[in-house]
Each structure stands twice: as C-alpha cells, then as structure tokens.
Amino acid sequence: ASKYDGKYLIRTSDDTLSIEDVALGYKQLLEVEDAFRTLKTTLQLRPMYHRLEERIRAHVVISWLALLLVRIAELQTGETWTQIRKEMNRLHVGHFSTKDGDLFQCTEVTQKQRRTFGALGLKPPPNILDLQANS
C-alpha cells in the first residue's frame, strides 16, 4: 500500500490530451471544487444534487466563479486563500440587546484586515453596523 501512497489513477476519454494536460485539468478541478466548498461553507448552503443539464452547467459556472474570486484575492493580496480566510474569519458581529433596543457591532478591524480590504478595493465594515430602537 505504501508503494501506491500519493498516486492517482486518472482516466479520460479524450486521447488527444497529453498526460500533463489531463493531470493539470484534474488538479484545477480539485482547486475549483475546494474553492466552491469553502464558499458554500461560509454561506452555510446545503448540498445540492443536480440531474438537469442546466443545473449542472450552473454549478460548474458557480464553481469556476468561486475559484476566480479566490485567485483574484490571492493575486491582489499576495497571500494564500487559507491565510486570507483565516484572518477574515476573525471578524465577528456582536448582537447586544437592552430595554431601549438592539445594537449590532463588528469586532475591531485589524491592520492586516485593513490591508486586505484595501488590496481588494473594498471598504472595511463599520464598527456599528445597525442600531434599532424599541418603540
């Protein structure tokens, strides 16, 4: 078993592709699916099982867009997606209730988070997100 550890069996019906192209295609597919899985986890979406061709195509396009967003973020910041996500996951929203109303407050944005937002051309979230007074 250790002889085959880390080895993959890849099969294709397109005999015009080189071995390198097939391997690269599968590697890119894994990256696309990983990026999509990350985004689905972040958005807390439930699993989808597609049977219709248009839904399968939509799934592929969304997966491709997810990878595109990940790559743009990596290129603009010079960091890996894992590093970006780890830092941004430190941002939280607190919900504070009193007899007078509710306050939604974001944790303080760190310098590293500010640089990431800036590199991506985004504004960091404000400290106070919402204030709702009871009537």
Secondary structure as GFF3:
##gff-version 3
##sequence-region A 1 135
A	DSSP	three_ten_helix	2	4	.	.	.	ID=ss1
A	DSSP	alpha_helix	19	43	.	.	.	ID=ss2
A	DSSP	alpha_helix	53	77	.	.	.	ID=ss3
A	DSSP	alpha_helix	81	88	.	.	.	ID=ss4
A	DSSP	beta_strand	93	98	.	.	.	ID=ss5
A	DSSP	beta_strand	101	106	.	.	.	ID=ss6
A	DSSP	alpha_helix	111	119	.	.	.	ID=ss7
A	DSSP	beta_strand	128	133	.	.	.	ID=ss8
###
